[in-house]
Amino acid sequence: MSRYVKQLACRFHPEATLVEDYRAGDMVCPECGLVVGDRMVDVGSEWRTFSNDKDSKDMSRVGAVENPLFDGDNLETVMSLGTGAGALDEFGKQKYNNGPRQMSTADKALRSGFDAIRQMAGRINLSSRIINRAFSLFKQCYENKCVRGRSQDAIVATCIYIACRQEGAQRTIKEICAISTTASKKDIGRCFKQIVNSLPNSNRPESIDIKNLVPRFCNQLELHQENIIQKTAVHIAERAKEICDIQSRAPDSIAGASIYMACAAAGEKKPMKDIQVAAGVMESTIRLIYKIMLPKAAELFPKDFVFKCPPANLPQS
């Protein structure tokens, strides 16, 4: 109706805002009283007006809005629980109950996947925006049949992983594996390739940015100089990708090695095992990347960085 109202205007007062007479269904000009439109249809909510429903919180007698994630029309009638004596039988139970809902096979599969997504996402407290994005990805996978033969657990985990990257709240595959029941890193990697290849170029996730990983890792380490170490580690990681041979290394491994070097230079000693737990990377991997970066350590730090441990005195391993 809103589109139709915009097209109506009084021919004597075109700029006037029309007033709707809900009882008569007319659109009236408030300046001159001209009936511009009649037999207007009220598209507002339809409320119940029963005298015994005054205490009811939900006065709407129509169903919920259509859910675009399901193929069904969601045209169903839900009977509310009665409160009067006529609504109960001799045993005190409701006389009229809602019958079993008929769902298509597609809707059952989608609902099962959505429940799994909601359960997994709740384990790491993901936002509703990411969850809704994962819902859409799962539906696209089901309709396109691009991951046929893969387990539902792997598909759900991959949809959450892609949704996190698309929404800028990036998580590593190892973090997603931790919230999954049976999906392995290899399973998620295979599903990821199949799903990404089926997506249009505009919806493909961007590569993982170390800037999004370093703050989370530093927060888990509970550093005393967190802000300084965080900024320094980001600078070290970006600079190291330019002048060190670590372009093929995983972002979480580079982030772990950069944090370790920044902590050592700032005089805040953190064991390699603590950084391993925070980054979810093997200690040997972090140590290997650190050794690659160490010969050029003097070129990796910002110019205004105040060293408490000179680059020449940094730990050798």
TORKOL-4160 file (C-alpha; in steps of 0.2 Angstrom, whole numbers, padded with zeros to 4 digits, m for minus):
317
<pt num="1" X="0000" Y="0000" Z="0000"/>
<pt num="2" X="0014" Y="0012" Z="0003"/>
<pt num="3" X="0019" Y="0012" Z="m0015"/>
<pt num="4" X="0001" Y="0015" Z="m0020"/>
<pt num="5" X="m0001" Y="0029" Z="m0008"/>
<pt num="6" X="0015" Y="0038" Z="m0015"/>
<pt num="7" X="0006" Y="0039" Z="m0032"/>
<pt num="8" X="m0009" Y="0047" Z="m0025"/>
<pt num="9" X="m0010" Y="0066" Z="m0023"/>
<pt num="10" X="m0024" Y="0079" Z="m0022"/>
<pt num="11" X="m0026" Y="0088" Z="m0039"/>
<pt num="12" X="m0029" Y="0104" Z="m0029"/>
<pt num="13" X="m0015" Y="0102" Z="m0016"/>
<pt num="14" X="m0002" Y="0091" Z="m0023"/>
<pt num="15" X="0010" Y="0093" Z="m0008"/>
<pt num="16" X="m0002" Y="0089" Z="0005"/>
<pt num="17" X="0000" Y="0073" Z="0015"/>
<pt num="18" X="m0015" Y="0062" Z="0013"/>
<pt num="19" X="m0025" Y="0055" Z="0028"/>
<pt num="20" X="m0031" Y="0038" Z="0028"/>
<pt num="21" X="m0049" Y="0034" Z="0035"/>
<pt num="22" X="m0047" Y="0016" Z="0041"/>
<pt num="23" X="m0065" Y="0014" Z="0044"/>
<pt num="24" X="m0071" Y="0019" Z="0027"/>
<pt num="25" X="m0056" Y="0014" Z="0017"/>
<pt num="26" X="m0053" Y="0031" Z="0010"/>
<pt num="27" X="m0038" Y="0043" Z="0007"/>
<pt num="28" X="m0043" Y="0061" Z="0011"/>
<pt num="29" X="m0034" Y="0077" Z="0007"/>
<pt num="30" X="m0033" Y="0086" Z="0024"/>
<pt num="31" X="m0033" Y="0103" Z="0015"/>
<pt num="32" X="m0050" Y="0102" Z="0006"/>
<pt num="33" X="m0057" Y="0086" Z="0011"/>
<pt num="34" X="m0057" Y="0078" Z="m0007"/>
<pt num="35" X="m0058" Y="0059" Z="m0007"/>
<pt num="36" X="m0043" Y="0055" Z="m0017"/>
<pt num="37" X="m0044" Y="0036" Z="m0016"/>
<pt num="38" X="m0057" Y="0024" Z="m0010"/>
<pt num="39" X="m0058" Y="0006" Z="m0006"/>
<pt num="40" X="m0041" Y="0006" Z="0001"/>
<pt num="41" X="m0035" Y="m0011" Z="0008"/>
<pt num="42" X="m0028" Y="m0011" Z="0025"/>
<pt num="43" X="m0011" Y="m0021" Z="0025"/>
<pt num="44" X="m0008" Y="m0018" Z="0044"/>
<pt num="45" X="m0008" Y="m0032" Z="0057"/>
<pt num="46" X="m0024" Y="m0041" Z="0059"/>
<pt num="47" X="m0028" Y="m0041" Z="0078"/>
<pt num="48" X="m0039" Y="m0052" Z="0088"/>
<pt num="49" X="m0053" Y="m0043" Z="0097"/>
<pt num="50" X="m0060" Y="m0057" Z="0108"/>
<pt num="51" X="m0066" Y="m0050" Z="0125"/>
<pt num="52" X="m0057" Y="m0064" Z="0135"/>
<pt num="53" X="m0040" Y="m0061" Z="0126"/>
<pt num="54" X="m0036" Y="m0045" Z="0135"/>
<pt num="55" X="m0022" Y="m0052" Z="0144"/>
<pt num="56" X="m0014" Y="m0060" Z="0129"/>
<pt num="57" X="0003" Y="m0054" Z="0125"/>
<pt num="58" X="0002" Y="m0059" Z="0106"/>
<pt num="59" X="m0014" Y="m0052" Z="0099"/>
<pt num="60" X="m0010" Y="m0056" Z="0081"/>
<pt num="61" X="m0021" Y="m0070" Z="0074"/>
<pt num="62" X="m0010" Y="m0073" Z="0058"/>
<pt num="63" X="0006" Y="m0083" Z="0057"/>
<pt num="64" X="0024" Y="m0078" Z="0057"/>
<pt num="65" X="0033" Y="m0069" Z="0042"/>
<pt num="66" X="0039" Y="m0080" Z="0028"/>
<pt num="67" X="0056" Y="m0087" Z="0031"/>
<pt num="68" X="0067" Y="m0085" Z="0015"/>
<pt num="69" X="0078" Y="m0099" Z="0020"/>
<pt num="70" X="0065" Y="m0112" Z="0018"/>
<pt num="71" X="0056" Y="m0117" Z="0002"/>
<pt num="72" X="0039" Y="m0119" Z="0010"/>
<pt num="73" X="0026" Y="m0105" Z="0011"/>
<pt num="74" X="0025" Y="m0106" Z="0030"/>
<pt num="75" X="0006" Y="m0104" Z="0028"/>
<pt num="76" X="0000" Y="m0113" Z="0043"/>
<pt num="77" X="m0012" Y="m0110" Z="0058"/>
<pt num="78" X="m0006" Y="m0112" Z="0076"/>
<pt num="79" X="m0019" Y="m0114" Z="0089"/>
<pt num="80" X="m0015" Y="m0105" Z="0105"/>
<pt num="81" X="m0018" Y="m0113" Z="0122"/>
<pt num="82" X="m0035" Y="m0110" Z="0129"/>
<pt num="83" X="m0037" Y="m0104" Z="0147"/>
<pt num="84" X="m0056" Y="m0106" Z="0150"/>
<pt num="85" X="m0065" Y="m0121" Z="0156"/>
<pt num="86" X="m0071" Y="m0126" Z="0139"/>
<pt num="87" X="m0053" Y="m0128" Z="0133"/>
<pt num="88" X="m0049" Y="m0142" Z="0145"/>
<pt num="89" X="m0055" Y="m0160" Z="0145"/>
<pt num="90" X="m0060" Y="m0169" Z="0161"/>
<pt num="91" X="m0042" Y="m0174" Z="0164"/>
<pt num="92" X="m0036" Y="m0155" Z="0163"/>
<pt num="93" X="m0028" Y="m0157" Z="0147"/>
<pt num="94" X="m0030" Y="m0146" Z="0131"/>
<pt num="95" X="m0044" Y="m0152" Z="0120"/>
<pt num="96" X="m0037" Y="m0144" Z="0104"/>
<pt num="97" X="m0018" Y="m0146" Z="0100"/>
<pt num="98" X="m0008" Y="m0142" Z="0085"/>
<pt num="99" X="m0006" Y="m0157" Z="0074"/>
<pt num="100" X="0011" Y="m0163" Z="0067"/>
<pt num="101" X="0018" Y="m0150" Z="0055"/>
<pt num="102" X="0021" Y="m0157" Z="0037"/>
<pt num="103" X="0038" Y="m0153" Z="0031"/>
<pt num="104" X="0046" Y="m0157" Z="0014"/>
<pt num="105" X="0062" Y="m0167" Z="0013"/>
<pt num="106" X="0072" Y="m0151" Z="0008"/>
<pt num="107" X="0065" Y="m0141" Z="0023"/>
<pt num="108" X="0070" Y="m0155" Z="0035"/>
<pt num="109" X="0088" Y="m0156" Z="0028"/>
<pt num="110" X="0089" Y="m0137" Z="0029"/>
<pt num="111" X="0082" Y="m0136" Z="0047"/>
<pt num="112" X="0095" Y="m0150" Z="0052"/>
<pt num="113" X="0109" Y="m0140" Z="0045"/>
<pt num="114" X="0103" Y="m0123" Z="0053"/>
<pt num="115" X="0102" Y="m0131" Z="0070"/>
<pt num="116" X="0120" Y="m0138" Z="0068"/>
<pt num="117" X="0126" Y="m0121" Z="0063"/>
<pt num="118" X="0118" Y="m0113" Z="0077"/>
<pt num="119" X="0125" Y="m0125" Z="0089"/>
<pt num="120" X="0143" Y="m0124" Z="0083"/>
<pt num="121" X="0143" Y="m0105" Z="0082"/>
<pt num="122" X="0137" Y="m0104" Z="0100"/>
<pt num="123" X="0153" Y="m0113" Z="0106"/>
<pt num="124" X="0163" Y="m0098" Z="0101"/>
<pt num="125" X="0150" Y="m0085" Z="0103"/>
<pt num="126" X="0148" Y="m0079" Z="0085"/>
<pt num="127" X="0137" Y="m0065" Z="0081"/>
<pt num="128" X="0120" Y="m0067" Z="0073"/>
<pt num="129" X="0126" Y="m0058" Z="0057"/>
<pt num="130" X="0139" Y="m0072" Z="0054"/>
<pt num="131" X="0126" Y="m0086" Z="0059"/>
<pt num="132" X="0114" Y="m0079" Z="0046"/>
<pt num="133" X="0128" Y="m0078" Z="0033"/>
<pt num="134" X="0132" Y="m0096" Z="0037"/>
<pt num="135" X="0113" Y="m0101" Z="0035"/>
<pt num="136" X="0113" Y="m0093" Z="0017"/>
<pt num="137" X="0129" Y="m0102" Z="0012"/>
<pt num="138" X="0122" Y="m0119" Z="0018"/>
<pt num="139" X="0106" Y="m0116" Z="0008"/>
<pt num="140" X="0116" Y="m0112" Z="m0007"/>
<pt num="141" X="0127" Y="m0128" Z="m0005"/>
<pt num="142" X="0111" Y="m0138" Z="m0003"/>
<pt num="143" X="0103" Y="m0131" Z="m0019"/>
<pt num="144" X="0118" Y="m0131" Z="m0030"/>
<pt num="145" X="0123" Y="m0149" Z="m0023"/>
<pt num="146" X="0141" Y="m0143" Z="m0024"/>
<pt num="147" X="0147" Y="m0154" Z="m0009"/>
<pt num="148" X="0137" Y="m0169" Z="m0012"/>
<pt num="149" X="0144" Y="m0184" Z="m0003"/>
<pt num="150" X="0152" Y="m0174" Z="0011"/>
<pt num="151" X="0147" Y="m0176" Z="0029"/>
<pt num="152" X="0135" Y="m0163" Z="0036"/>
<pt num="153" X="0147" Y="m0159" Z="0050"/>
<pt num="154" X="0161" Y="m0154" Z="0037"/>
<pt num="155" X="0149" Y="m0144" Z="0027"/>
<pt num="156" X="0142" Y="m0134" Z="0042"/>
<pt num="157" X="0160" Y="m0131" Z="0048"/>
<pt num="158" X="0165" Y="m0125" Z="0031"/>
<pt num="159" X="0150" Y="m0113" Z="0030"/>
<pt num="160" X="0154" Y="m0105" Z="0047"/>
<pt num="161" X="0173" Y="m0104" Z="0042"/>
<pt num="162" X="0168" Y="m0095" Z="0025"/>
<pt num="163" X="0155" Y="m0084" Z="0034"/>
<pt num="164" X="0168" Y="m0078" Z="0047"/>
<pt num="165" X="0180" Y="m0073" Z="0033"/>
<pt num="166" X="0166" Y="m0064" Z="0023"/>
<pt num="167" X="0161" Y="m0054" Z="0038"/>
<pt num="168" X="0178" Y="m0049" Z="0043"/>
<pt num="169" X="0179" Y="m0060" Z="0059"/>
<pt num="170" X="0191" Y="m0072" Z="0053"/>
<pt num="171" X="0195" Y="m0088" Z="0062"/>
<pt num="172" X="0208" Y="m0101" Z="0057"/>
<pt num="173" X="0203" Y="m0119" Z="0051"/>
<pt num="174" X="0210" Y="m0126" Z="0067"/>
<pt num="175" X="0198" Y="m0115" Z="0078"/>
<pt num="176" X="0184" Y="m0121" Z="0067"/>
<pt num="177" X="0189" Y="m0139" Z="0069"/>
<pt num="178" X="0189" Y="m0137" Z="0088"/>
<pt num="179" X="0170" Y="m0133" Z="0088"/>
<pt num="180" X="0166" Y="m0147" Z="0075"/>
<pt num="181" X="0161" Y="m0164" Z="0081"/>
<pt num="182" X="0169" Y="m0175" Z="0067"/>
<pt num="183" X="0176" Y="m0164" Z="0054"/>
<pt num="184" X="0195" Y="m0164" Z="0051"/>
<pt num="185" X="0206" Y="m0150" Z="0044"/>
<pt num="186" X="0207" Y="m0160" Z="0028"/>
<pt num="187" X="0188" Y="m0162" Z="0027"/>
<pt num="188" X="0185" Y="m0143" Z="0029"/>
<pt num="189" X="0199" Y="m0139" Z="0016"/>
<pt num="190" X="0191" Y="m0150" Z="0003"/>
<pt num="191" X="0173" Y="m0143" Z="0006"/>
<pt num="192" X="0180" Y="m0126" Z="0006"/>
<pt num="193" X="0187" Y="m0128" Z="m0012"/>
<pt num="194" X="0171" Y="m0135" Z="m0018"/>
<pt num="195" X="0160" Y="m0121" Z="m0010"/>
<pt num="196" X="0171" Y="m0107" Z="m0015"/>
<pt num="197" X="0172" Y="m0113" Z="m0033"/>
<pt num="198" X="0153" Y="m0113" Z="m0034"/>
<pt num="199" X="0151" Y="m0095" Z="m0027"/>
<pt num="200" X="0152" Y="m0080" Z="m0039"/>
<pt num="201" X="0168" Y="m0070" Z="m0039"/>
<pt num="202" X="0159" Y="m0055" Z="m0029"/>
<pt num="203" X="0155" Y="m0067" Z="m0014"/>
<pt num="204" X="0171" Y="m0076" Z="m0013"/>
<pt num="205" X="0180" Y="m0074" Z="0004"/>
<pt num="206" X="0196" Y="m0064" Z="0005"/>
<pt num="207" X="0212" Y="m0071" Z="0011"/>
<pt num="208" X="0215" Y="m0071" Z="0030"/>
<pt num="209" X="0223" Y="m0055" Z="0036"/>
<pt num="210" X="0236" Y="m0056" Z="0050"/>
<pt num="211" X="0229" Y="m0039" Z="0057"/>
<pt num="212" X="0214" Y="m0049" Z="0062"/>
<pt num="213" X="0223" Y="m0063" Z="0070"/>
<pt num="214" X="0237" Y="m0054" Z="0080"/>
<pt num="215" X="0224" Y="m0044" Z="0092"/>
<pt num="216" X="0215" Y="m0060" Z="0097"/>
<pt num="217" X="0231" Y="m0070" Z="0100"/>
<pt num="218" X="0238" Y="m0056" Z="0111"/>
<pt num="219" X="0222" Y="m0054" Z="0120"/>
<pt num="220" X="0223" Y="m0073" Z="0125"/>
<pt num="221" X="0241" Y="m0071" Z="0131"/>
<pt num="222" X="0236" Y="m0057" Z="0144"/>
<pt num="223" X="0252" Y="m0046" Z="0140"/>
<pt num="224" X="0256" Y="m0031" Z="0151"/>
<pt num="225" X="0261" Y="m0021" Z="0135"/>
<pt num="226" X="0247" Y="m0028" Z="0124"/>
<pt num="227" X="0245" Y="m0012" Z="0114"/>
<pt num="228" X="0263" Y="m0010" Z="0110"/>
<pt num="229" X="0267" Y="m0028" Z="0106"/>
<pt num="230" X="0251" Y="m0029" Z="0096"/>
<pt num="231" X="0256" Y="m0015" Z="0084"/>
<pt num="232" X="0274" Y="m0021" Z="0083"/>
<pt num="233" X="0269" Y="m0038" Z="0079"/>
<pt num="234" X="0257" Y="m0033" Z="0065"/>
<pt num="235" X="0271" Y="m0022" Z="0058"/>
<pt num="236" X="0284" Y="m0036" Z="0059"/>
<pt num="237" X="0272" Y="m0048" Z="0050"/>
<pt num="238" X="0269" Y="m0036" Z="0036"/>
<pt num="239" X="0287" Y="m0032" Z="0034"/>
<pt num="240" X="0293" Y="m0050" Z="0035"/>
<pt num="241" X="0281" Y="m0055" Z="0021"/>
<pt num="242" X="0290" Y="m0042" Z="0010"/>
<pt num="243" X="0309" Y="m0046" Z="0014"/>
<pt num="244" X="0308" Y="m0064" Z="0021"/>
<pt num="245" X="0305" Y="m0080" Z="0013"/>
<pt num="246" X="0289" Y="m0084" Z="0022"/>
<pt num="247" X="0276" Y="m0080" Z="0009"/>
<pt num="248" X="0270" Y="m0098" Z="0008"/>
<pt num="249" X="0268" Y="m0100" Z="0027"/>
<pt num="250" X="0251" Y="m0100" Z="0036"/>
<pt num="251" X="0245" Y="m0083" Z="0043"/>
<pt num="252" X="0243" Y="m0090" Z="0060"/>
<pt num="253" X="0261" Y="m0097" Z="0060"/>
<pt num="254" X="0268" Y="m0080" Z="0055"/>
<pt num="255" X="0257" Y="m0071" Z="0068"/>
<pt num="256" X="0264" Y="m0082" Z="0082"/>
<pt num="257" X="0282" Y="m0079" Z="0077"/>
<pt num="258" X="0279" Y="m0061" Z="0075"/>
<pt num="259" X="0272" Y="m0060" Z="0093"/>
<pt num="260" X="0286" Y="m0070" Z="0100"/>
<pt num="261" X="0299" Y="m0058" Z="0092"/>
<pt num="262" X="0289" Y="m0042" Z="0098"/>
<pt num="263" X="0288" Y="m0049" Z="0116"/>
<pt num="264" X="0307" Y="m0053" Z="0116"/>
<pt num="265" X="0311" Y="m0035" Z="0110"/>
<pt num="266" X="0299" Y="m0027" Z="0122"/>
<pt num="267" X="0307" Y="m0036" Z="0137"/>
<pt num="268" X="0291" Y="m0046" Z="0140"/>
<pt num="269" X="0296" Y="m0064" Z="0141"/>
<pt num="270" X="0283" Y="m0076" Z="0135"/>
<pt num="271" X="0287" Y="m0095" Z="0133"/>
<pt num="272" X="0285" Y="m0102" Z="0116"/>
<pt num="273" X="0272" Y="m0114" Z="0123"/>
<pt num="274" X="0260" Y="m0100" Z="0128"/>
<pt num="275" X="0261" Y="m0093" Z="0111"/>
<pt num="276" X="0258" Y="m0110" Z="0103"/>
<pt num="277" X="0242" Y="m0112" Z="0113"/>
<pt num="278" X="0235" Y="m0095" Z="0109"/>
<pt num="279" X="0239" Y="m0097" Z="0090"/>
<pt num="280" X="0235" Y="m0115" Z="0089"/>
<pt num="281" X="0251" Y="m0119" Z="0079"/>
<pt num="282" X="0264" Y="m0132" Z="0083"/>
<pt num="283" X="0279" Y="m0125" Z="0093"/>
<pt num="284" X="0291" Y="m0131" Z="0080"/>
<pt num="285" X="0282" Y="m0122" Z="0066"/>
<pt num="286" X="0283" Y="m0105" Z="0075"/>
<pt num="287" X="0301" Y="m0108" Z="0079"/>
<pt num="288" X="0306" Y="m0112" Z="0061"/>
<pt num="289" X="0298" Y="m0096" Z="0055"/>
<pt num="290" X="0306" Y="m0086" Z="0069"/>
<pt num="291" X="0323" Y="m0092" Z="0063"/>
<pt num="292" X="0319" Y="m0087" Z="0046"/>
<pt num="293" X="0315" Y="m0069" Z="0052"/>
<pt num="294" X="0329" Y="m0067" Z="0064"/>
<pt num="295" X="0343" Y="m0063" Z="0052"/>
<pt num="296" X="0333" Y="m0047" Z="0046"/>
<pt num="297" X="0326" Y="m0043" Z="0063"/>
<pt num="298" X="0333" Y="m0025" Z="0063"/>
<pt num="299" X="0324" Y="m0021" Z="0047"/>
<pt num="300" X="0307" Y="m0028" Z="0054"/>
<pt num="301" X="0303" Y="m0016" Z="0068"/>
<pt num="302" X="0295" Y="0001" Z="0067"/>
<pt num="303" X="0307" Y="0016" Z="0067"/>
<pt num="304" X="0300" Y="0023" Z="0083"/>
<pt num="305" X="0301" Y="0006" Z="0093"/>
<pt num="306" X="0310" Y="0007" Z="0109"/>
<pt num="307" X="0321" Y="m0009" Z="0111"/>
<pt num="308" X="0323" Y="m0016" Z="0128"/>
<pt num="309" X="0332" Y="m0030" Z="0120"/>
<pt num="310" X="0342" Y="m0025" Z="0105"/>
<pt num="311" X="0340" Y="m0036" Z="0089"/>
<pt num="312" X="0357" Y="m0043" Z="0091"/>
<pt num="313" X="0353" Y="m0050" Z="0108"/>
<pt num="314" X="0336" Y="m0058" Z="0103"/>
<pt num="315" X="0334" Y="m0076" Z="0107"/>
<pt num="316" X="0341" Y="m0087" Z="0094"/>
<pt num="317" X="0327" Y="m0100" Z="0095"/>
